[in-house]
Amino acid sequence: MPSKRLGLALAAVAGAITIGVALTIWPPHWRVTNQGGSPCTISRGWSSREVAAACGPASKVGDQPEIAQSLKHFCSAPCELRGRHLIFYDCDGKVAAVERVRTEWQGCVLR
């Protein structure tokens, strides 16, 4: 009986680890709107060219002041406004996050 419980516990732990790994590897997707108001879907890790190919040009573009890529590497990464969403890129120019616009300042200085 104890070996059956141990087997079930190990299976539960293995399942939790598998789900955790899948969630960190599988890129999240976001639905944003293009300038015409139509929805388009983008994914974490896409370049700005891939985003533009899928969604057209951004409404406005800008920069994030000094973000940390690592403890020793900082950069001023790009960001852009698409409809009611801000797209934040990392230091390598890849989509890192998408946030719904809530205030004028959310860490993106638009030009």
C-alpha positions as CSV (number, residue, x, y, z in Angstrom):
1,M,0.0,0.0,0.0
2,P,2.8,2.5,0.8
3,S,4.5,1.9,-2.5
4,K,1.2,2.6,-4.3
5,R,0.9,6.0,-2.5
6,L,4.5,6.8,-3.3
7,G,3.9,5.9,-7.0
8,L,0.9,8.3,-7.0
9,A,2.8,11.0,-5.3
10,L,5.7,10.7,-7.8
11,A,3.3,10.7,-10.7
12,A,1.7,13.9,-9.3
13,V,5.1,15.6,-8.9
14,A,6.1,14.5,-12.4
15,G,2.9,15.9,-13.8
16,A,3.3,19.2,-12.1
17,I,6.9,19.5,-13.3
18,T,5.8,18.7,-16.9
19,I,3.0,21.4,-16.8
20,G,5.5,23.9,-15.3
21,V,8.1,23.3,-18.0
22,A,5.5,23.4,-20.8
23,L,4.2,26.8,-19.5
24,T,7.7,28.3,-19.5
25,I,8.6,26.9,-22.9
26,W,5.3,27.4,-24.7
27,P,5.2,31.1,-25.7
28,P,2.1,33.1,-24.6
29,H,0.0,34.7,-27.3
30,W,-1.7,38.1,-27.2
31,R,-4.5,39.5,-29.3
32,V,-3.9,43.2,-30.2
33,T,-5.5,45.4,-32.7
34,N,-4.0,46.9,-35.8
35,Q,-4.5,50.5,-37.0
36,G,-7.7,49.5,-38.8
37,G,-9.1,48.0,-35.6
38,S,-8.9,44.4,-36.7
39,P,-7.5,41.9,-34.2
40,C,-4.2,40.1,-34.8
41,T,-2.3,37.6,-32.6
42,I,1.4,37.9,-31.6
43,S,3.6,35.7,-29.6
44,R,6.4,36.1,-27.1
45,G,9.8,36.1,-28.8
46,W,8.6,37.6,-32.1
47,S,10.7,40.4,-33.7
48,S,9.2,43.7,-34.5
49,R,9.3,42.7,-38.2
50,E,7.2,39.6,-37.4
51,V,4.7,41.7,-35.5
52,A,4.5,44.2,-38.3
53,A,4.0,41.4,-40.8
54,A,1.1,40.0,-38.8
55,C,-0.4,43.3,-37.7
56,G,0.8,46.1,-39.9
57,P,2.5,49.3,-38.7
58,A,2.4,50.4,-35.1
59,S,0.3,53.5,-34.1
60,K,3.3,54.9,-32.3
61,V,6.8,53.7,-31.4
62,G,9.0,54.5,-28.5
63,D,11.7,53.3,-26.1
64,Q,11.8,51.9,-22.6
65,P,14.3,53.7,-20.4
66,E,17.1,51.3,-19.3
67,I,15.8,47.8,-18.7
68,A,17.9,45.0,-17.3
69,Q,18.6,42.0,-19.5
70,S,21.0,40.6,-16.9
71,L,22.8,41.9,-13.8
72,K,25.5,43.5,-16.0
73,H,23.6,44.3,-19.2
74,F,21.1,47.2,-19.5
75,C,19.5,48.6,-22.7
76,S,16.9,51.0,-23.9
77,A,14.6,48.5,-25.6
78,P,11.8,49.5,-28.0
79,C,8.1,49.5,-27.3
80,E,5.1,50.3,-29.4
81,L,1.5,51.2,-29.2
82,R,-1.0,49.0,-31.1
83,G,-4.6,49.9,-30.4
84,R,-5.1,49.7,-26.7
85,H,-2.0,47.6,-26.1
86,L,1.6,48.4,-25.4
87,I,4.1,45.9,-26.8
88,F,7.4,45.7,-24.8
89,Y,10.5,44.2,-26.5
90,D,13.5,42.9,-24.7
91,C,17.2,43.9,-25.3
92,D,17.3,41.5,-28.3
93,G,14.3,43.2,-29.9
94,K,11.9,40.3,-29.2
95,V,8.4,40.6,-27.8
96,A,8.7,40.3,-24.0
97,A,5.3,41.4,-22.8
98,V,2.1,43.0,-23.8
99,E,0.0,45.2,-21.5
100,R,-3.3,46.9,-21.9
101,V,-3.0,50.7,-21.8
102,R,-4.0,51.9,-18.4
103,T,-2.2,55.2,-17.9
104,E,-0.2,57.6,-20.0
105,W,3.1,56.3,-18.5
106,Q,3.6,52.6,-18.2
107,G,7.3,52.5,-18.9
108,C,7.1,53.3,-22.6
109,V,8.2,56.7,-23.9
110,L,6.2,57.1,-27.2
111,R,7.4,59.5,-29.9
